[in-house]
Amino acid sequence: MDSKEFREFGKAMIDYVADYMDNIRDRNVLPSVEPGYLEKLVPKDTPELGEDWKSIMTDIERVIMPGITHWNSPHFHAYYPTACSFPSIVGEILSAGLSSIGFSWISSPACTELEVVMMNWLGNLLGLPETFLNSSSGPGGGTIQGSASEATLVGLLSAREKTVKELRENDPSLSESDIRGRLVAYTSDQANSSVEKAGLLGAVPMKHVPADENGCLRGEALQKAIDEDKRNNRIPFYVVATLGSTGTCAFDKLEEIGPICKKEGVWLHIDAAYAGTAFVCPEYRPLMKGVHYADSFNYNPHKWMLVNFDCSAMWFQNVKHLVESFNVDRIYLKHQHEGHAPDYRHWQIALGRRFRSLKLWFTLRIYGVEGIRNHVRSQIALAKYFEELVSGDSRFEVLTSNLGLVCFRLKGDDKLTKDLLQKITEKKKLYLISCYYRNKFVIRFVICSRLTNSSDVEFAWKEISGIANEIIPRKFFENVKMPSISSIADSCKNNGIVGLNDAFSKGAA
Ligand SMILES: *Cc1c(COP(=O)(O)O)cnc(C)c1O
């Protein structure tokens, strides 16, 4: 393919993606295919002769689209959002075009230097303590990882090596294998599955400390677990606290956990994958009170901050521990500017790394602080709107409502809610998933797509309440209230939610 054809192909694809976004409401959010569907639609082997790009374009609707779950659909309310915005997509194009691999400063200075600056922009945007930022004087620093899962593992590995090194310095008679065999890490039973996986990959037990009845990890429970392990001659070394749990968006109590970690000499990592984006709004920063206790902090701009996957921001109070754990030098990686800028290969698992800060830079510049804040606030206001709609129907109960996530169920036996979710999923017009809260089966409703507006929320509620009629017929004498906008406005005001007007006038971002 020459550059002339590339221009045509590329422009056709941009048009395709723009049309896809403009008309996304015409598609069911869930696909109707069965496993193995795709194999039947494509040849068994690579074509012998090269094809025309136009034949690829026509195959997108035929082969790919039938098997897409539309994460960008305003009717996608499952999991958590996947971020997607036009400036970020354009950033990915440039990154692909340059295709530089920025493992060291010299391998592409702009790749390292833009990332250094962007991580400071982001740290300030979230109101993180300055000790986390990249600077020539302090030991802190930030980098972009591929995912929150990797960040949790990277934190674990550096905590592990730091602990082994320090214990051996204190007591050279301790053998390395003895220390490694006694290490133990902690998280709550509400933590994301990736935290458990980090324990498996790092070959250390990851203990699940029971969260309280609100899904939060508390200091007392953590201390109890640590004390018990110490009595059994184990070595506690790593705690993963969650800000915004995947199930219900619960917040662990950092102000209780942090001092315990400090006292016990245990590395505290914070996983704020989804909720971290909310801290761009000062009114949500109280939720991260105690963040200064953390040794490492991570959140995913690729979830809620409009930067396409993958982009997971991670900061350290002291990068030295990380670099010492991960530094494997070879003569071919040496360069004359070592020590003056980070060689990010020491901060991550892989050697190679993409130019991910470009899409971050584009997105932050196009939206500005104001645009990002409006996005977050209006999505939270839309969740509040949904909560009000559910609360107005006496067959339903709302169990939790945090940021963009509302957990609700039909009153009564779990079976009713399970039936409801199954019927919703079968219709494919909405995508929601479940979780357990206080031993009850609940449906999670998350405002995910950047395109979701108040009409989409009303659409979702009409679908859900309509399907509920098949399970619990609404009594003919029962008046179901549709909340008035002014009652929602009052409710938002009482909850410090300020994005309502934007949410109703223009949708989110
Ligand atoms: C989504 C999520 C993760 C996983 O994020 P990846 O970037 O896909 O690894 C981890 N922790 C929490 C709390 C999450 O919500």
The ligand as a MOL file (V3000), in Angstrom:
LIG
                    3D

  0  0  0     0  0            999 V3000
M  V30 BEGIN CTAB
M  V30 COUNTS 15 15 0 0 0
M  V30 BEGIN ATOM
M  V30 1 C -11.6080 -2.1290 36.0520 0
M  V30 2 C -10.8830 -2.3300 37.3040 0
M  V30 3 C -9.6370 -2.9580 37.3210 0
M  V30 4 C -9.0210 -3.5750 36.1010 0
M  V30 5 O -8.5600 -2.6160 35.2290 0
M  V30 6 P -7.6170 -3.0340 33.9760 0
M  V30 7 O -7.0320 -1.7360 33.5370 0
M  V30 8 O -8.5120 -3.6640 32.9760 0
M  V30 9 O -6.6040 -3.9860 34.4840 0
M  V30 10 C -8.9590 -3.0250 38.5220 0
M  V30 11 N -9.4960 -2.5190 39.6480 0
M  V30 12 C -10.6990 -1.9290 39.6800 0
M  V30 13 C -11.2290 -1.3770 40.9670 0
M  V30 14 C -11.4430 -1.8190 38.5050 0
M  V30 15 O -12.6510 -1.2370 38.5400 0
M  V30 END ATOM
M  V30 BEGIN BOND
M  V30 1 1 1 2
M  V30 2 1 2 3
M  V30 3 2 2 14
M  V30 4 1 3 4
M  V30 5 2 3 10
M  V30 6 1 4 5
M  V30 7 1 5 6
M  V30 8 2 6 7
M  V30 9 1 6 8
M  V30 10 1 6 9
M  V30 11 1 10 11
M  V30 12 2 11 12
M  V30 13 1 12 13
M  V30 14 1 12 14
M  V30 15 1 14 15
M  V30 END BOND
M  V30 END CTAB
M  END
